[in-house]
Amino acid sequence: MHYHMSSFAENTGLGHLKQYAPEFVNYNKRQLSRIYPKGARMDSSNFLPQIFWNAGCQMVALNFQTPDVSMQLNMGKFEYNGGSGYLLKPDFMRRPDRTFDPFSESPVDGVIAAHCSVRVISGQFLTDKKIGTYVEVEMYGLPTDTVRKEHRTRTIPANGLNPVYAEAPFVFRKVVLPELAVLRFAVYDENGKQLGQRILPLDGLQAGYRHISLRSDTNQTMVLSPTLFVHIVIKTYVPDELSG
């Protein structure tokens, strides 16, 4: 019944995804589902909620007391509409006449894939300490769109105030489903301690030169108001065989 909600532990939900991904997506078109952390997470760690958002699960419960990447993804995603509640799923994930496999690497019918590049130019007021800093840029979305731990600037020594990275652009060549993709910007000191982060949905980004305001681990604004100065390019993906 449409007003009933089913609750699945994360391992049960993962089992449904691995065996019946398109069917699980269809289930979530007509039913509410809640995913919650398995009981074995005695350390209050979290799973990545993105994998269940990809299947259209409406409520992905996390351990809010742990401000990790998973929680930052959750807060960043639902900040997109000002924290006013549910985000509408893409059209093809709601229509009964459409079938969607979140593990597919093929383009989704009716959805134009994107090409995104991010050039990290500089940072401002990242920390008041004289310490080296570097920046990582990641993408979370469908498994085929997720890119982690691949794009990192060089470390600028002894400068947390106004480091200039001036890196070559980090390229996300083909984003199959931009509506479900988010970019994660994270700044670290030379010892690997996170100084700031920001999660931004790809379809809400404006291209061009931008200042990215960073947040704390708990997604709060910070005293120094640190920012990253970046250049973002978002355009339609064109296969190599057609780009010549």
C-alpha positions as CSV (number, residue, x, y, z in Angstrom):
1,M,0.0,0.0,0.0
2,H,1.3,3.4,-1.0
3,Y,1.1,4.8,2.6
4,H,3.1,1.9,4.1
5,M,6.9,2.2,4.5
6,S,9.3,-0.7,4.6
7,S,12.5,-0.5,6.6
8,F,15.6,-2.4,5.4
9,A,18.9,-2.7,7.1
10,E,21.7,-1.6,4.8
11,N,22.9,-5.2,4.1
12,T,19.4,-6.2,3.1
13,G,19.0,-3.1,1.0
14,L,22.4,-3.9,-0.7
15,G,21.2,-7.4,-1.4
16,H,18.1,-6.1,-3.1
17,L,20.3,-3.7,-5.2
18,K,22.8,-6.5,-6.2
19,Q,20.1,-8.9,-7.2
20,Y,17.1,-6.9,-8.3
21,A,18.3,-3.3,-9.0
22,P,15.7,-2.3,-11.6
23,E,12.9,-4.0,-9.6
24,F,14.0,-2.1,-6.5
25,V,13.8,1.1,-8.4
26,N,10.3,0.2,-9.6
27,Y,9.3,-0.7,-6.0
28,N,10.4,2.8,-4.9
29,K,8.1,4.3,-7.5
30,R,5.0,3.2,-5.6
31,Q,6.3,2.5,-2.1
32,L,8.3,4.3,0.6
33,S,11.5,2.6,1.7
34,R,13.8,3.4,4.6
35,I,17.4,2.2,4.8
36,Y,19.1,2.2,8.2
37,P,22.7,1.3,9.3
38,K,23.3,-2.3,10.3
39,G,23.6,-3.1,13.9
40,A,27.3,-4.1,13.5
41,R,28.2,-0.5,13.2
42,M,29.0,-0.2,16.9
43,D,31.4,2.7,16.1
44,S,28.5,4.8,14.7
45,S,30.1,4.8,11.2
46,N,28.0,5.3,8.1
47,F,27.5,3.7,4.7
48,L,27.4,5.9,1.6
49,P,23.8,7.0,1.1
50,Q,24.3,7.7,-2.6
51,I,24.0,4.1,-3.6
52,F,20.4,4.0,-2.2
53,W,19.5,7.4,-3.5
54,N,20.4,5.9,-6.9
55,A,17.6,3.4,-6.4
56,G,15.1,6.0,-5.4
57,C,15.0,5.1,-1.7
58,Q,13.1,8.0,0.0
59,M,14.6,7.8,3.5
60,V,18.2,6.8,4.0
61,A,18.9,7.0,7.7
62,L,22.4,7.7,9.0
63,N,24.2,8.1,12.3
64,F,23.9,11.8,12.7
65,Q,26.5,11.9,15.5
66,T,29.2,11.0,13.0
67,P,30.2,13.9,10.7
68,D,31.9,11.8,8.1
69,V,31.7,12.0,4.3
70,S,28.4,10.1,4.2
71,M,26.8,12.7,6.5
72,Q,28.3,15.6,4.6
73,L,26.8,14.1,1.4
74,N,23.5,13.9,3.1
75,M,23.6,17.5,4.4
76,G,25.0,18.9,1.1
77,K,22.4,17.2,-1.0
78,F,19.4,18.3,1.0
79,E,20.7,21.8,1.3
80,Y,20.0,22.1,-2.4
81,N,16.4,23.1,-1.8
82,G,17.1,25.1,1.3
83,G,16.5,22.2,3.6
84,S,12.8,22.3,2.9
85,G,12.2,18.6,2.6
86,Y,12.2,15.9,0.0
87,L,14.0,16.3,-3.3
88,L,12.0,15.2,-6.4
89,K,13.5,12.2,-8.1
90,P,14.3,12.4,-11.8
91,D,11.3,11.9,-14.1
92,F,12.4,8.5,-15.4
93,M,12.6,7.2,-11.8
94,R,9.0,8.1,-11.1
95,R,7.3,7.1,-14.4
96,P,5.8,3.6,-14.4
97,D,6.6,3.2,-18.1
98,R,10.4,3.6,-17.6
99,T,13.0,1.1,-16.5
100,F,16.2,2.1,-14.9
101,D,19.2,0.1,-13.8
102,P,21.5,2.2,-11.5
103,F,24.4,0.0,-12.2
104,S,24.2,0.4,-16.0
105,E,27.0,2.3,-17.7
106,S,24.9,3.1,-20.7
107,P,23.2,6.5,-21.2
108,V,19.7,6.8,-19.8
109,D,17.0,7.3,-22.5
110,G,16.0,10.9,-22.7
111,V,18.9,12.1,-20.5
112,I,21.8,14.0,-21.9
113,A,25.2,13.0,-20.4
114,A,27.4,15.8,-19.2
115,H,31.1,16.6,-19.3
116,C,32.5,18.5,-16.3
117,S,35.9,20.0,-15.6
118,V,37.1,21.8,-12.5
119,R,40.2,23.9,-12.2
120,V,41.3,24.7,-8.6
121,I,43.0,28.1,-8.8
122,S,43.5,29.3,-5.3
123,G,42.2,29.2,-1.7
124,Q,41.4,32.0,0.7
125,F,41.6,31.9,4.5
126,L,41.7,28.2,4.6
127,T,43.4,28.2,8.1
128,D,45.2,30.7,10.3
129,K,48.1,28.3,10.7
130,K,51.3,28.4,8.6
131,I,50.9,25.0,7.2
132,G,50.8,23.2,3.9
133,T,47.4,22.6,2.2
134,Y,46.0,20.7,-0.7
135,V,42.5,20.2,-2.3
136,E,40.7,17.1,-3.4
137,V,37.7,17.2,-5.9
138,E,35.5,14.1,-6.1
139,M,32.2,13.2,-7.7
140,Y,29.5,11.0,-6.3
141,G,26.6,9.6,-8.3
142,L,25.9,6.5,-10.2
143,P,28.7,3.9,-9.8
144,T,29.8,4.7,-13.3
145,D,29.9,8.5,-12.5
146,T,31.6,8.2,-9.1
147,V,35.3,9.3,-9.0
148,R,37.1,9.3,-5.6
149,K,40.7,9.9,-4.6
150,E,41.8,10.6,-8.2
151,H,41.9,14.4,-8.4
152,R,44.2,16.2,-5.9
153,T,46.2,19.4,-6.2
154,R,49.8,19.6,-5.2
155,T,50.5,20.7,-1.6
156,I,51.4,24.4,-1.2
157,P,53.8,24.6,1.8
158,A,53.4,26.9,4.7
159,N,50.4,28.9,3.4
160,G,46.9,28.4,4.7
161,L,46.0,32.1,4.0
162,N,46.1,32.4,0.2
163,P,47.6,29.4,-1.4
164,V,47.8,29.4,-5.2
165,Y,47.3,25.9,-6.8
166,A,46.8,26.9,-10.4
167,E,46.3,23.2,-11.3
168,A,45.3,21.8,-14.7
169,P,41.6,21.1,-14.8
170,F,40.3,18.0,-13.2
171,V,38.1,16.3,-15.8
172,F,35.0,14.2,-15.3
173,R,34.7,13.2,-18.9
174,K,31.3,11.5,-19.0
175,V,28.6,12.0,-16.3
176,V,25.8,9.6,-17.3
177,L,23.2,11.0,-14.9
178,P,24.0,14.6,-13.9
179,E,20.7,14.9,-11.9
180,L,22.0,12.4,-9.3
181,A,25.7,13.6,-9.3
182,V,27.3,15.9,-6.7
183,L,30.8,17.4,-6.6
184,R,32.7,17.3,-3.3
185,F,35.4,19.9,-2.6
186,A,37.7,19.1,0.4
187,V,40.7,21.0,1.7
188,Y,43.3,19.2,3.9
189,D,46.4,20.3,5.7
190,E,49.8,18.6,5.0
191,N,49.0,16.0,7.7
192,G,45.7,14.9,6.1
193,K,43.5,16.8,8.5
194,Q,40.3,18.1,6.8
195,L,40.1,21.9,7.0
196,G,36.9,22.4,5.1
197,Q,34.5,20.8,2.6
198,R,31.5,21.5,0.4
199,I,29.0,19.2,-1.4
200,L,27.3,20.8,-4.4
201,P,24.8,19.0,-6.8
202,L,26.1,19.1,-10.3
203,D,22.8,20.2,-11.9
204,G,22.8,23.2,-9.5
205,L,26.2,24.5,-10.4
206,Q,26.8,27.6,-12.5
207,A,29.8,27.4,-14.9
208,G,32.5,29.9,-14.9
209,Y,34.8,31.4,-12.3
210,R,33.3,30.8,-8.8
211,H,34.2,31.1,-5.2
212,I,33.2,28.0,-3.3
213,S,32.3,28.7,0.3
214,L,33.6,25.9,2.5
215,R,31.9,24.3,5.5
216,S,33.0,22.5,8.6
217,D,32.7,18.7,9.1
218,T,29.2,19.3,10.3
219,N,28.3,21.5,7.3
220,Q,28.4,24.7,9.4
221,T,29.8,28.0,8.2
222,M,33.2,28.8,9.7
223,V,34.8,31.8,11.4
224,L,37.3,32.5,8.7
225,S,34.8,32.1,5.9
226,P,37.2,30.0,3.8
227,T,36.7,29.8,0.1
228,L,38.1,28.1,-3.0
229,F,38.5,30.0,-6.2
230,V,37.7,27.7,-9.1
231,H,36.8,27.6,-12.8
232,I,34.0,25.2,-13.7
233,V,33.1,24.0,-17.2
234,I,29.9,22.0,-17.7
235,K,28.8,21.0,-21.2
236,T,27.1,18.2,-23.1
237,Y,29.2,15.0,-23.3
238,V,30.3,14.2,-26.9
239,P,31.8,10.8,-27.6
240,D,35.3,10.7,-29.0
241,E,34.2,9.3,-32.3
242,L,31.9,12.3,-32.8
243,S,34.1,15.1,-31.4
244,G,36.5,15.2,-34.4
